[in-house]
């Protein structure tokens, strides 16, 4: 009935969790990026499937009241900030709706979803950035990969990142050009510099510069160190990371400190945290403080509990609650993160915590076998959620409460449904926005036996 390149008129009635607007023509769904609910549009159909189509905006006939001007040059190509054209208030409503729909439709969970907590900052909130470095069209490019592509969109002033990152990137770029540093080529698997990875500790101001190389050393690195220290005195650590694998994974396993400290230190919920390049750390520090406060409240701690923190990273969630529990056990698979967690406990004078370097599945099973009976278990898995064995072992330890922290409400819903069959009922869920302007949203859920 419809063909590619047809022009149609429609109104946007919803936003999918990929950030596309949804309009209908004769009951047929059309997905249109960069739109907002109540936009009236003329849309060109660009891809037609059996039951739906993709379109692009040809003309805005009447704009949605949620629209705001887009203040980024590369918004269209980059695709990171899919919601940058929408007011933050409307964005929060959209995210609230996603979490509610996921819990209900995927998990069949009908627990109350509390009103979403917004991020204190909507720009400059990130503390970490990974920039691919490539030679493209005869030009040295540093920026981000485009939407579904491996072409680099030059961008050194992303609005989500701290402003100090820009001068660091320019310094590295100039250094590479002047000293003719070879640049990584993905197809040929040749060249040296692959990625620039920057992390800032907002509470102390310390910045870590990590250069990911396809090799063992960086020529003239002393010169680069001098320049970085001059340009940005907040730089506290300069690290080389070796990644010689043919992979999209950014970091390799080996780190060598070129100058300064091996870690940088931030302060999160009053806990001083040391961070290695390889340790996970929440990208929005102020958002994470809000998130952890919710998790702590849900955990209902009285000082008598044994708390198990699975997927603990550098130990941050558990350590922020350590003063309110009897004992804390953290489990994390990355050795450097576990090392950070142990040192973080020590430096904060926390003596009731221990950390195990293990896979959550194996650790949960062996702790269950040992007869461990935690009162509260915090689970904060990566986006893919928990494997069933982890949930089985956790429920087998019979904790009173499980607090699940998740950056993917779809896998959260699946895991909550699995825990229901294991005897745990979801009491409530609290969305927390840690990733303004993007399609990501964090959520904390409380389950009781
Ligand atoms: N709770 C921490 C980290 C959450 S991110 C925080 O708030 O900062 C998820 C963590 O799970 C990462 O540190 C990752 O390294 C770890 N991880 C991933 N797979 C794992 C597994 N199978 N077993 C244990 N930890 C795992």
Boltz pocket constraint, residues with backbone or C-beta under 6 A from the ligand:
constraints:
  - pocket:
      binder: B
      contacts: [[A, 279], [A, 280], [A, 281], [A, 282], [A, 310], [A, 311], [A, 312], [A, 313], [A, 314], [A, 315], [A, 316], [A, 317], [A, 331], [A, 332], [A, 333], [A, 334], [A, 337], [A, 358], [A, 359], [A, 360], [A, 361], [A, 380], [A, 381], [A, 382]]
      max_distance: 6.0
